[in-house]
Amino acid sequence: MTFAPYADETRLLRFRSAGPDDAEQVAVLHADSWRRNYRGAYADSFLDGDVVADRVEVWSGRLSVPGDSATVLAERNGQLAGFVHVMFDTDPKWGSLVDNLHVHHTQRRTGIGTQLLNHAAQATIDRASAKALYLWVLEQNTAAQQFYLATGATRADTAPVPPPGGDPTRLNGTPNGQRMTWPDASQLAPATR
């Protein structure tokens, strides 16, 4: 995936709900993001193996039967620039879970991540019973932590990262994740109204 620079890139950005036909492109971006950002926490044998096939299986299931969740894609000139997946009312205390937020590495620092988070917040306001929002971020991913803190998140707690697909051989040791929380999703949503 390559992106050509444009004078006003925000005008060329389009957001839409994901469907079953989007599973492969979402999986490819998800796998690439893991390979670039999760080294050290996830086993190299997993990241260098067929992680794309693993993600295609996951996203095919999620997007064919979305259930109580929403997946929003950001596209620039017909190419996937990022996506967010939010699962509604997953925790009685913390609210809805932003289970994935990934931006193509060439599109970072363009505002796409903030806009995707805004879309997740608006979907939470529209569809969840609780208005709180949270996510988990790897302890080693300090750039993502700074991004979330800049949007108003608060660090709540730390816990071991569950292995992808429940397979502990896919992790290096016992990496930790930090829970980032927003008690009221409306603090993020105004940009999407």
MOQUI-V760911 format. One record per backbone hydrogen bond with DSSP energy under -0.5 kcal/mol. NH is the residue of the N-H (numbers start at 0). CO is the residue of the C=O. If there is no record, write none. Layout:
nh-><NH;NH>
co-><CO;CO>
This chain:
nh-><8;10;11;11;12;13;15;17;21;22;25;26;27;28;29;30;31;32;33;34;35;36;37;39;40;41;42;45;46;47;50;53;54;55;56;57;58;59;60;61;62;63;64;68;69;71;72;73;74;74;75;76;78;80;81;82;83;84;85;86;87;87;89;89;90;94;95;96;97;97;98;98;99;101;103;106;107;109;114;115;116;117;118;119;120;121;122;123;124;125;126;127;132;133;134;136;138;140;141;144;145;146;147;148;149;150;150;151;152;153;155;156;158;160;165;166;167;169;170;171;172;176;177;178;179;179;180;181;184;186;187;188;189;190;191;192;192>
co-><5;7;7;8;9;74;72;70;18;19;21;22;23;24;25;26;27;28;29;30;31;32;33;41;37;37;169;42;42;43;48;49;50;51;52;53;54;55;56;57;58;59;60;66;85;83;15;81;13;72;78;11;75;73;73;101;71;99;69;96;67;85;86;94;94;90;131;86;95;133;84;96;84;82;80;103;104;106;110;111;112;113;114;115;116;117;118;119;120;121;122;123;181;95;179;177;175;137;139;140;141;142;143;144;145;146;147;148;147;180;178;178;176;174;162;163;165;166;167;40;170;158;136;156;134;177;153;132;130;183;184;184;185;187;188;188;189>
